[in-house]
Amino acid sequence: MKKNELSGLMRLTAIVLLIAVGGWYTATLLPWWRVLVLGLLGGLFFADGLKKWVFAAGFLGGILLWGLHASYLSGLNGGILGERIGGLFGGIGATGAIVLTAVLGGLYGGLGAWTGKLVRNAV
């Protein structure tokens, strides 16, 4: 691996970790859209020189954050709430509700990171 490829991989990993770990520890302090803010900060500070994969890194960070958090909360209540919410969405069940939540979190994280990269390029 070349030096700049390794540096780019480390910056992408930093975006993923900022969103996933930072979002987990700020869950009680910030609202649900913290994944957007953390993705924006990740794209702003770590996307220097990255031409692609910034959205994918934000997407992965958002999936990890919201998917693990939804799984954790579903485990706390025995999956009852997930089953009821899944029933509202056409009977997809608790697992489907968790997957849907994770995908939405991934979209928010990816869009946040991409926006951060675009802001960095504009400034």
N, CA, C and O atoms as a GROMACS GRO file, in nm:
protein
  492
    1MET      N    1   0.082  -0.117   0.000
    1MET     CA    2   0.000   0.000   0.000
    1MET      C    3   0.088   0.125   0.000
    1MET      O    4   0.188   0.131   0.071
    2LYS      N    5   0.050   0.220  -0.078
    2LYS     CA    6   0.125   0.344  -0.083
    2LYS      C    7   0.096   0.428   0.041
    2LYS      O    8  -0.004   0.406   0.111
    3LYS      N    9   0.184   0.522   0.068
    3LYS     CA   10   0.170   0.604   0.188
    3LYS      C   11   0.043   0.689   0.185
    3LYS      O   12  -0.026   0.700   0.287
    4ASN      N   13   0.010   0.748   0.068
    4ASN     CA   14  -0.110   0.831   0.062
    4ASN      C   15  -0.238   0.747   0.068
    4ASN      O   16  -0.340   0.796   0.117
    5GLU      N   17  -0.234   0.622   0.020
    5GLU     CA   18  -0.350   0.534   0.032
    5GLU      C   19  -0.375   0.498   0.178
    5GLU      O   20  -0.489   0.495   0.223
    6LEU      N   21  -0.267   0.471   0.252
    6LEU     CA   22  -0.280   0.439   0.393
    6LEU      C   23  -0.329   0.559   0.472
    6LEU      O   24  -0.411   0.545   0.563
    7SER      N   25  -0.281   0.676   0.437
    7SER     CA   26  -0.326   0.798   0.503
    7SER      C   27  -0.475   0.822   0.476
    7SER      O   28  -0.549   0.861   0.566
    8GLY      N   29  -0.519   0.798   0.353
    8GLY     CA   30  -0.660   0.812   0.319
    8GLY      C   31  -0.747   0.712   0.393
    8GLY      O   32  -0.856   0.745   0.438
    9LEU      N   33  -0.697   0.588   0.406
    9LEU     CA   34  -0.771   0.486   0.480
    9LEU      C   35  -0.784   0.523   0.628
    9LEU      O   36  -0.887   0.500   0.690
   10MET      N   37  -0.677   0.579   0.682
   10MET     CA   38  -0.683   0.620   0.823
   10MET      C   39  -0.780   0.736   0.842
   10MET      O   40  -0.847   0.743   0.945
   11ARG      N   41  -0.787   0.827   0.746
   11ARG     CA   42  -0.881   0.939   0.757
   11ARG      C   43  -1.025   0.890   0.742
   11ARG      O   44  -1.114   0.940   0.812
   12LEU      N   45  -1.048   0.796   0.654
   12LEU     CA   46  -1.183   0.739   0.642
   12LEU      C   47  -1.223   0.666   0.769
   12LEU      O   48  -1.338   0.675   0.814
   13THR      N   49  -1.128   0.593   0.828
   13THR     CA   50  -1.154   0.525   0.955
   13THR      C   51  -1.183   0.626   1.065
   13THR      O   52  -1.266   0.601   1.152
   14ALA      N   53  -1.115   0.739   1.061
   14ALA     CA   54  -1.140   0.844   1.161
   14ALA      C   55  -1.281   0.899   1.148
   14ALA      O   56  -1.345   0.928   1.249
   15ILE      N   57  -1.330   0.912   1.026
   15ILE     CA   58  -1.468   0.959   1.006
   15ILE      C   59  -1.567   0.858   1.063
   15ILE      O   60  -1.661   0.896   1.134
   16VAL      N   61  -1.545   0.731   1.032
   16VAL     CA   62  -1.634   0.625   1.083
   16VAL      C   63  -1.634   0.625   1.236
   16VAL      O   64  -1.740   0.619   1.298
   17LEU      N   65  -1.516   0.631   1.296
   17LEU     CA   66  -1.507   0.626   1.442
   17LEU      C   67  -1.563   0.752   1.507
   17LEU      O   68  -1.624   0.745   1.614
   18LEU      N   69  -1.543   0.867   1.444
   18LEU     CA   70  -1.600   0.990   1.500
   18LEU      C   71  -1.751   0.982   1.506
   18LEU      O   72  -1.812   1.020   1.606
   19ILE      N   73  -1.811   0.933   1.400
   19ILE     CA   74  -1.958   0.923   1.397
   19ILE      C   75  -2.006   0.815   1.494
   19ILE      O   76  -2.094   0.842   1.576
   20ALA      N   77  -1.950   0.695   1.485
   20ALA     CA   78  -2.000   0.583   1.565
   20ALA      C   79  -1.971   0.600   1.714
   20ALA      O   80  -2.062   0.592   1.796
   21VAL      N   81  -1.846   0.622   1.748
   21VAL     CA   82  -1.809   0.631   1.890
   21VAL      C   83  -1.852   0.764   1.949
   21VAL      O   84  -1.904   0.769   2.061
   22GLY      N   85  -1.830   0.872   1.874
   22GLY     CA   86  -1.873   1.003   1.923
   22GLY      C   87  -2.023   1.011   1.941
   22GLY      O   88  -2.071   1.070   2.038
   23GLY      N   89  -2.097   0.953   1.849
   23GLY     CA   90  -2.243   0.953   1.861
   23GLY      C   91  -2.292   0.869   1.976
   23GLY      O   92  -2.391   0.903   2.041
   24TRP      N   93  -2.223   0.758   2.003
   24TRP     CA   94  -2.263   0.671   2.114
   24TRP      C   95  -2.248   0.743   2.248
   24TRP      O   96  -2.335   0.736   2.334
   25TYR      N   97  -2.135   0.813   2.264
   25TYR     CA   98  -2.107   0.878   2.392
   25TYR      C   99  -2.179   1.010   2.410
   25TYR      O  100  -2.188   1.060   2.522
   26THR      N  101  -2.230   1.068   2.303
   26THR     CA  102  -2.306   1.193   2.316
   26THR      C  103  -2.456   1.170   2.304
   26THR      O  104  -2.532   1.265   2.285
   27ALA      N  105  -2.499   1.046   2.315
   27ALA     CA  106  -2.641   1.014   2.298
   27ALA      C  107  -2.729   1.084   2.401
   27ALA      O  108  -2.842   1.120   2.370
   28THR      N  109  -2.679   1.102   2.522
   28THR     CA  110  -2.762   1.168   2.624
   28THR      C  111  -2.750   1.320   2.619
   28THR      O  112  -2.829   1.390   2.682
   29LEU      N  113  -2.652   1.371   2.544
   29LEU     CA  114  -2.630   1.515   2.541
   29LEU      C  115  -2.689   1.582   2.417
   29LEU      O  116  -2.737   1.695   2.425
   30LEU      N  117  -2.685   1.515   2.305
   30LEU     CA  118  -2.727   1.574   2.179
   30LEU      C  119  -2.852   1.505   2.126
   30LEU      O  120  -2.878   1.390   2.160
   31PRO      N  121  -2.930   1.574   2.041
   31PRO     CA  122  -3.051   1.513   1.985
   31PRO      C  123  -3.018   1.408   1.878
   31PRO      O  124  -2.902   1.379   1.852
   32TRP      N  125  -3.122   1.353   1.817
   32TRP     CA  126  -3.107   1.243   1.723
   32TRP      C  127  -3.023   1.282   1.602
   32TRP      O  128  -2.960   1.195   1.541
   33TRP      N  129  -3.020   1.409   1.566
   33TRP     CA  130  -2.948   1.450   1.447
   33TRP      C  131  -2.799   1.473   1.473
   33TRP      O  132  -2.731   1.535   1.391
   34ARG      N  133  -2.748   1.425   1.585
   34ARG     CA  134  -2.605   1.436   1.615
   34ARG      C  135  -2.521   1.363   1.511
   34ARG      O  136  -2.405   1.399   1.489
   35VAL      N  137  -2.578   1.261   1.447
   35VAL     CA  138  -2.505   1.188   1.344
   35VAL      C  139  -2.474   1.280   1.226
   35VAL      O  140  -2.368   1.267   1.163
   36LEU      N  141  -2.564   1.372   1.195
   36LEU     CA  142  -2.538   1.470   1.089
   36LEU      C  143  -2.425   1.564   1.127
   36LEU      O  144  -2.336   1.592   1.047
   37VAL      N  145  -2.429   1.614   1.250
   37VAL     CA  146  -2.327   1.708   1.297
   37VAL      C  147  -2.191   1.640   1.303
   37VAL      O  148  -2.091   1.697   1.258
   38LEU      N  149  -2.185   1.520   1.357
   38LEU     CA  150  -2.058   1.448   1.366
   38LEU      C  151  -2.006   1.411   1.227
   38LEU      O  152  -1.885   1.415   1.204
   39GLY      N  153  -2.095   1.374   1.137
   39GLY     CA  154  -2.053   1.347   0.999
   39GLY      C  155  -2.000   1.472   0.931
   39GLY      O  156  -1.901   1.466   0.858
   40LEU      N  157  -2.066   1.585   0.955
   40LEU     CA  158  -2.019   1.712   0.900
   40LEU      C  159  -1.880   1.746   0.953
   40LEU      O  160  -1.793   1.788   0.877
   41LEU      N  161  -1.860   1.728   1.083
   41LEU     CA  162  -1.729   1.755   1.142
   41LEU      C  163  -1.623   1.658   1.088
   41LEU      O  164  -1.510   1.698   1.061
   42GLY      N  165  -1.660   1.532   1.072
   42GLY     CA  166  -1.568   1.434   1.017
   42GLY      C  167  -1.528   1.468   0.874
   42GLY      O  168  -1.411   1.461   0.838
   43GLY      N  169  -1.626   1.504   0.792
   43GLY     CA  170  -1.597   1.543   0.655
   43GLY      C  171  -1.518   1.672   0.647
   43GLY      O  172  -1.434   1.688   0.558
   44LEU      N  173  -1.543   1.762   0.740
   44LEU     CA  174  -1.474   1.891   0.741
   44LEU      C  175  -1.327   1.876   0.780
   44LEU      O  176  -1.240   1.938   0.719
   45PHE      N  177  -1.300   1.794   0.881
   45PHE     CA  178  -1.164   1.785   0.934
   45PHE      C  179  -1.080   1.672   0.874
   45PHE      O  180  -0.958   1.683   0.870
   46PHE      N  181  -1.144   1.564   0.828
   46PHE     CA  182  -1.067   1.448   0.784
   46PHE      C  183  -1.075   1.418   0.636
   46PHE      O  184  -1.007   1.326   0.590
   47ALA      N  185  -1.154   1.492   0.558
   47ALA     CA  186  -1.172   1.459   0.417
   47ALA      C  187  -1.078   1.537   0.326
   47ALA      O  188  -1.103   1.546   0.205
   48ASP      N  189  -0.972   1.593   0.379
   48ASP     CA  190  -0.878   1.670   0.298
   48ASP      C  191  -0.808   1.579   0.197
   48ASP      O  192  -0.737   1.486   0.235
   49GLY      N  193  -0.828   1.607   0.070
   49GLY     CA  194  -0.762   1.530  -0.035
   49GLY      C  195  -0.832   1.400  -0.072
   49GLY      O  196  -0.790   1.333  -0.166
   50LEU      N  197  -0.937   1.364  -0.003
   50LEU     CA  198  -1.010   1.241  -0.038
   50LEU      C  199  -1.108   1.272  -0.150
   50LEU      O  200  -1.191   1.362  -0.138
   51LYS      N  201  -1.097   1.198  -0.259
   51LYS     CA  202  -1.182   1.224  -0.374
   51LYS      C  203  -1.311   1.142  -0.370
   51LYS      O  204  -1.412   1.183  -0.427
   52LYS      N  205  -1.306   1.029  -0.305
   52LYS     CA  206  -1.424   0.943  -0.298
   52LYS      C  207  -1.425   0.869  -0.165
   52LYS      O  208  -1.332   0.882  -0.086
   53TRP      N  209  -1.527   0.795  -0.141
   53TRP     CA  210  -1.545   0.713  -0.022
   53TRP      C  211  -1.582   0.792   0.103
   53TRP      O  212  -1.598   0.731   0.209
   54VAL      N  213  -1.596   0.921   0.096
   54VAL     CA  214  -1.634   0.999   0.214
   54VAL      C  215  -1.778   0.967   0.252
   54VAL      O  216  -1.809   0.948   0.370
   55PHE      N  217  -1.867   0.961   0.152
   55PHE     CA  218  -2.006   0.925   0.181
   55PHE      C  219  -2.014   0.785   0.241
   55PHE      O  220  -2.089   0.762   0.336
   56ALA      N  221  -1.935   0.691   0.185
   56ALA     CA  222  -1.938   0.553   0.234
   56ALA      C  223  -1.889   0.544   0.378
   56ALA      O  224  -1.943   0.466   0.457
   57ALA      N  225  -1.788   0.623   0.414
   57ALA     CA  226  -1.739   0.624   0.552
   57ALA      C  227  -1.845   0.678   0.646
   57ALA      O  228  -1.868   0.623   0.753
   58GLY      N  229  -1.910   0.787   0.607
   58GLY     CA  230  -2.019   0.842   0.688
   58GLY      C  231  -2.137   0.745   0.698
   58GLY      O  232  -2.199   0.732   0.803
   59PHE      N  233  -2.166   0.678   0.587
   59PHE     CA  234  -2.274   0.580   0.585
   59PHE      C  235  -2.245   0.466   0.682
   59PHE      O  236  -2.332   0.424   0.758
   60LEU      N  237  -2.122   0.416   0.679
   60LEU     CA  238  -2.084   0.306   0.769
   60LEU      C  239  -2.090   0.351   0.914
   60LEU      O  240  -2.138   0.277   1.001
   61GLY      N  241  -2.041   0.472   0.942
   61GLY     CA  242  -2.048   0.523   1.079
   61GLY      C  243  -2.190   0.538   1.128
   61GLY      O  244  -2.221   0.505   1.242
   62GLY      N  245  -2.279   0.588   1.041
   62GLY     CA  246  -2.420   0.603   1.078
   62GLY      C  247  -2.489   0.470   1.098
   62GLY      O  248  -2.570   0.456   1.190
   63ILE      N  249  -2.457   0.371   1.013
   63ILE     CA  250  -2.515   0.237   1.030
   63ILE      C  251  -2.471   0.177   1.162
   63ILE      O  252  -2.551   0.119   1.236
   64LEU      N  253  -2.342   0.191   1.192
   64LEU     CA  254  -2.293   0.136   1.319
   64LEU      C  255  -2.360   0.204   1.438
   64LEU      O  256  -2.406   0.138   1.531
   65LEU      N  257  -2.368   0.336   1.434
   65LEU     CA  258  -2.426   0.409   1.547
   65LEU      C  259  -2.572   0.375   1.566
   65LEU      O  260  -2.612   0.329   1.673
   66TRP      N  261  -2.654   0.396   1.464
   66TRP     CA  262  -2.797   0.378   1.481
   66TRP      C  263  -2.836   0.230   1.488
   66TRP      O  264  -2.930   0.195   1.558
   67GLY      N  265  -2.766   0.144   1.416
   67GLY     CA  266  -2.796   0.001   1.421
   67GLY      C  267  -2.765  -0.059   1.557
   67GLY      O  268  -2.847  -0.132   1.614
   68LEU      N  269  -2.646  -0.028   1.609
   68LEU     CA  270  -2.610  -0.080   1.742
   68LEU      C  271  -2.697  -0.020   1.852
   68LEU      O  272  -2.735  -0.088   1.946
   69HIS      N  273  -2.727   0.108   1.839
   69HIS     CA  274  -2.811   0.172   1.940
   69HIS      C  275  -2.953   0.115   1.937
   69HIS      O  276  -3.012   0.090   2.043
   70ALA      N  277  -3.008   0.095   1.819
   70ALA     CA  278  -3.143   0.037   1.808
   70ALA      C  279  -3.144  -0.107   1.860
   70ALA      O  280  -3.240  -0.149   1.925
   71SER      N  281  -3.038  -0.183   1.831
   71SER     CA  282  -3.030  -0.320   1.883
   71SER      C  283  -3.020  -0.321   2.035
   71SER      O  284  -3.084  -0.403   2.101
   72TYR      N  285  -2.942  -0.230   2.089
   72TYR     CA  286  -2.927  -0.220   2.234
   72TYR      C  287  -3.061  -0.186   2.300
   72TYR      O  288  -3.100  -0.249   2.398
   73LEU      N  289  -3.131  -0.086   2.246
   73LEU     CA  290  -3.260  -0.047   2.303
   73LEU      C  291  -3.364  -0.157   2.285
   73LEU      O  292  -3.448  -0.177   2.373
   74SER      N  293  -3.360  -0.227   2.173
   74SER     CA  294  -3.454  -0.337   2.151
   74SER      C  295  -3.427  -0.451   2.250
   74SER      O  296  -3.521  -0.515   2.297
   75GLY      N  297  -3.302  -0.475   2.280
   75GLY     CA  298  -3.268  -0.578   2.378
   75GLY      C  299  -3.314  -0.542   2.518
   75GLY      O  300  -3.349  -0.629   2.598
   76LEU      N  301  -3.313  -0.412   2.549
   76LEU     CA  302  -3.357  -0.370   2.682
   76LEU      C  303  -3.505  -0.397   2.707
   76LEU      O  304  -3.545  -0.428   2.819
   77ASN      N  305  -3.587  -0.385   2.602
   77ASN     CA  306  -3.730  -0.406   2.622
   77ASN      C  307  -3.780  -0.538   2.563
   77ASN      O  308  -3.900  -0.557   2.547
   78GLY      N  309  -3.688  -0.628   2.532
   78GLY     CA  310  -3.727  -0.760   2.483
   78GLY      C  311  -3.781  -0.760   2.342
   78GLY      O  312  -3.845  -0.857   2.302
   79GLY      N  313  -3.758  -0.655   2.265
   79GLY     CA  314  -3.804  -0.649   2.127
   79GLY      C  315  -3.950  -0.614   2.110
   79GLY      O  316  -4.003  -0.617   1.999
   80ILE      N  317  -4.018  -0.579   2.220
   80ILE     CA  318  -4.161  -0.549   2.212
   80ILE      C  319  -4.187  -0.424   2.129
   80ILE      O  320  -4.273  -0.424   2.041
   81LEU      N  321  -4.112  -0.318   2.156
   81LEU     CA  322  -4.132  -0.193   2.082
   81LEU      C  323  -4.096  -0.210   1.936
   81LEU      O  324  -4.165  -0.157   1.848
   82GLY      N  325  -3.988  -0.284   1.907
   82GLY     CA  326  -3.949  -0.309   1.768
   82GLY      C  327  -4.056  -0.384   1.692
   82GLY      O  328  -4.081  -0.355   1.575
   83GLU      N  329  -4.119  -0.481   1.757
   83GLU     CA  330  -4.229  -0.555   1.692
   83GLU      C  331  -4.346  -0.463   1.661
   83GLU      O  332  -4.407  -0.472   1.555
   84ARG      N  333  -4.378  -0.375   1.753
   84ARG     CA  334  -4.492  -0.284   1.731
   84ARG      C  335  -4.461  -0.182   1.622
   84ARG      O  336  -4.546  -0.154   1.538
   85ILE      N  337  -4.340  -0.126   1.623
   85ILE     CA  338  -4.301  -0.032   1.518
   85ILE      C  339  -4.293  -0.104   1.384
   85ILE      O  340  -4.336  -0.050   1.282
   86GLY      N  341  -4.238  -0.225   1.382
   86GLY     CA  342  -4.233  -0.304   1.260
   86GLY      C  343  -4.372  -0.335   1.206
   86GLY      O  344  -4.391  -0.341   1.084
   87GLY      N  345  -4.468  -0.354   1.295
   87GLY     CA  346  -4.605  -0.376   1.253
   87GLY      C  347  -4.665  -0.255   1.183
   87GLY      O  348  -4.747  -0.269   1.092
   88LEU      N  349  -4.624  -0.136   1.225
   88LEU     CA  350  -4.672  -0.015   1.160
   88LEU      C  351  -4.617   0.000   1.018
   88LEU      O  352  -4.679   0.064   0.934
   89PHE      N  353  -4.501  -0.060   0.992
   89PHE     CA  354  -4.438  -0.052   0.861
   89PHE      C  355  -4.462  -0.178   0.779
   89PHE      O  356  -4.373  -0.223   0.708
   90GLY      N  357  -4.578  -0.234   0.788
   90GLY     CA  358  -4.615  -0.348   0.704
   90GLY      C  359  -4.573  -0.482   0.760
   90GLY      O  360  -4.558  -0.577   0.683
   91GLY      N  361  -4.554  -0.493   0.890
   91GLY     CA  362  -4.522  -0.620   0.951
   91GLY      C  363  -4.379  -0.666   0.929
   91GLY      O  364  -4.356  -0.786   0.912
   92ILE      N  365  -4.284  -0.576   0.930
   92ILE     CA  366  -4.145  -0.615   0.906
   92ILE      C  367  -4.078  -0.671   1.030
   92ILE      O  368  -3.968  -0.727   1.021
   93GLY      N  369  -4.140  -0.658   1.145
   93GLY     CA  370  -4.086  -0.716   1.268
   93GLY      C  371  -3.978  -0.630   1.330
   93GLY      O  372  -3.942  -0.524   1.279
   94ALA      N  373  -3.927  -0.678   1.443
   94ALA     CA  374  -3.826  -0.603   1.518
   94ALA      C  375  -3.694  -0.594   1.442
   94ALA      O  376  -3.630  -0.489   1.441
   95THR      N  377  -3.654  -0.703   1.379
   95THR     CA  378  -3.528  -0.701   1.304
   95THR      C  379  -3.536  -0.607   1.184
   95THR      O  380  -3.441  -0.534   1.155
   96GLY      N  381  -3.648  -0.608   1.116
   96GLY     CA  382  -3.666  -0.516   1.004
   96GLY      C  383  -3.667  -0.371   1.047
   96GLY      O  384  -3.614  -0.284   0.978
   97ALA      N  385  -3.726  -0.344   1.164
   97ALA     CA  386  -3.726  -0.208   1.217
   97ALA      C  387  -3.584  -0.164   1.252
   97ALA      O  388  -3.548  -0.048   1.230
   98ILE      N  389  -3.504  -0.254   1.305
   98ILE     CA  390  -3.365  -0.221   1.338
   98ILE      C  391  -3.285  -0.195   1.210
   98ILE      O  392  -3.206  -0.100   1.205
   99VAL      N  393  -3.305  -0.277   1.108
   99VAL     CA  394  -3.234  -0.259   0.981
   99VAL      C  395  -3.276  -0.127   0.916
   99VAL      O  396  -3.191  -0.053   0.865
  100LEU      N  397  -3.405  -0.096   0.917
  100LEU     CA  398  -3.453   0.029   0.861
  100LEU      C  399  -3.394   0.149   0.936
  100LEU      O  400  -3.355   0.248   0.874
  101THR      N  401  -3.389   0.139   1.067
  101THR     CA  402  -3.329   0.244   1.148
  101THR      C  403  -3.181   0.262   1.115
  101THR      O  404  -3.133   0.374   1.104
  102ALA      N  405  -3.110   0.151   1.100
  102ALA     CA  406  -2.967   0.157   1.068
  102ALA      C  407  -2.944   0.220   0.932
  102ALA      O  408  -2.851   0.300   0.916
  103VAL      N  409  -3.025   0.186   0.834
  103VAL     CA  410  -3.008   0.243   0.700
  103VAL      C  411  -3.036   0.393   0.701
  103VAL      O  412  -2.963   0.470   0.638
  104LEU      N  413  -3.138   0.436   0.773
  104LEU     CA  414  -3.165   0.579   0.784
  104LEU      C  415  -3.050   0.652   0.854
  104LEU      O  416  -3.011   0.760   0.812
  105GLY      N  417  -2.996   0.593   0.959
  105GLY     CA  418  -2.879   0.651   1.025
  105GLY      C  419  -2.760   0.657   0.931
  105GLY      O  420  -2.684   0.754   0.934
  106GLY      N  421  -2.742   0.554   0.849
  106GLY     CA  422  -2.634   0.554   0.752
  106GLY      C  423  -2.649   0.665   0.649
  106GLY      O  424  -2.551   0.730   0.611
  107LEU      N  425  -2.772   0.687   0.604
  107LEU     CA  426  -2.795   0.796   0.508
  107LEU      C  427  -2.764   0.931   0.572
  107LEU      O  428  -2.702   1.017   0.509
  108TYR      N  429  -2.806   0.950   0.696
  108TYR     CA  430  -2.777   1.077   0.765
  108TYR      C  431  -2.627   1.096   0.783
  108TYR      O  432  -2.575   1.205   0.759
  109GLY      N  433  -2.558   0.992   0.824
  109GLY     CA  434  -2.413   1.002   0.843
  109GLY      C  435  -2.340   1.027   0.712
  109GLY      O  436  -2.248   1.109   0.707
  110GLY      N  437  -2.381   0.959   0.606
  110GLY     CA  438  -2.318   0.978   0.476
  110GLY      C  439  -2.341   1.117   0.420
  110GLY      O  440  -2.249   1.179   0.366
  111LEU      N  441  -2.463   1.166   0.433
  111LEU     CA  442  -2.491   1.300   0.384
  111LEU      C  443  -2.418   1.405   0.467
  111LEU      O  444  -2.373   1.506   0.412
  112GLY      N  445  -2.406   1.383   0.597
  112GLY     CA  446  -2.332   1.476   0.681
  112GLY      C  447  -2.185   1.481   0.643
  112GLY      O  448  -2.127   1.589   0.633
  113ALA      N  449  -2.123   1.364   0.623
  113ALA     CA  450  -1.981   1.359   0.586
  113ALA      C  451  -1.959   1.420   0.448
  113ALA      O  452  -1.860   1.491   0.426
  114TRP      N  453  -2.048   1.393   0.357
  114TRP     CA  454  -2.035   1.448   0.223
  114TRP      C  455  -2.050   1.600   0.224
  114TRP      O  456  -1.976   1.670   0.156
  115THR      N  457  -2.144   1.649   0.302
  115THR     CA  458  -2.162   1.794   0.316
  115THR      C  459  -2.037   1.857   0.377
  115THR      O  460  -1.995   1.964   0.334
  116GLY      N  461  -1.979   1.794   0.477
  116GLY     CA  462  -1.856   1.844   0.536
  116GLY      C  463  -1.743   1.853   0.435
  116GLY      O  464  -1.666   1.949   0.434
  117LYS      N  465  -1.733   1.751   0.350
  117LYS     CA  466  -1.630   1.752   0.245
  117LYS      C  467  -1.655   1.865   0.147
  117LYS      O  468  -1.562   1.934   0.107
  118LEU      N  469  -1.782   1.885   0.108
  118LEU     CA  470  -1.814   1.993   0.015
  118LEU      C  471  -1.788   2.130   0.076
  118LEU      O  472  -1.741   2.220   0.007
  119VAL      N  473  -1.818   2.146   0.204
  119VAL     CA  474  -1.788   2.273   0.272
  119VAL      C  475  -1.638   2.296   0.275
  119VAL      O  476  -1.591   2.408   0.252
  120ARG      N  477  -1.563   2.190   0.304
  120ARG     CA  478  -1.416   2.204   0.307
  120ARG      C  479  -1.362   2.244   0.169
  120ARG      O  480  -1.272   2.327   0.160
  121ASN      N  481  -1.417   2.185   0.064
  121ASN     CA  482  -1.372   2.220  -0.072
  121ASN      C  483  -1.410   2.362  -0.108
  121ASN      O  484  -1.336   2.430  -0.178
  122ALA      N  485  -1.527   2.408  -0.061
  122ALA     CA  486  -1.572   2.543  -0.092
  122ALA      C  487  -1.490   2.649  -0.018
  122ALA      O  488  -1.468   2.759  -0.070
  123VAL      N  489  -1.446   2.616   0.102
  123VAL     CA  490  -1.371   2.713   0.181
  123VAL      C  491  -1.226   2.691   0.157
  123VAL      O  492  -1.142   2.761   0.213
   0.00000   0.00000   0.00000
